[in-house]
Amino acid sequence: MLGSLRMGVPALYGQSTKPEAEAHVDLVKWSSAMKYVSTDSLEITFHVELAPGWAIYSQYQQGTGPLPTSINVLNVPQVSFSEQSAFGSDGYDSIWDLPIKKFVNEVSFISSPFVLPLEQPITTSVKGHYEFMICDSMQCLPPEWVDFEIQIPGQE
């Protein structure tokens, strides 16, 4: 499922009753926002809400467990994301038979502050993609890859 995210507008859902491209509707909702944190630095936040009983995985998985969540910004170099959630767990997961870091209910992925490239033409949006998978206590849905484009505040 490909789509765009606009600043602060909820988007991109999936379905549990249809094939891969629509496998996550009603189970996970991503939204985004971008803001200035100083006169020349920006920050992106992706907020993820999950249906009861479903979990999304940390960016920092190791080994042969679930696919880690990944967020890649293509037109701004060296942007990394931290994770913030009151609903995280880091421990043994019976589905994977491994120690796993995952989040239920909700999680936010917040970028490191970044400065826009000075190249021409002027950058008016941040583009990239994220990939994630979700599981409940019985099953995991196939990973989903989503393209995004977020307008820079004041550049619309």
Secondary structure as UniProt FT lines:
FT   TURN            7..8
FT   HELIX           20..22
FT   TURN            23..27
FT   STRAND          28..36
FT   STRAND          42..50
FT   TURN            52..53
FT   STRAND          55..57
FT   TURN            59..60
FT   STRAND          70..73
FT   STRAND          81..84
FT   STRAND          88..93
FT   TURN            94..97
FT   STRAND          98..104
FT   STRAND          106..111
FT   STRAND          125..132
FT   STRAND          134..135
FT   STRAND          144..151
FT   TURN            153..154
//
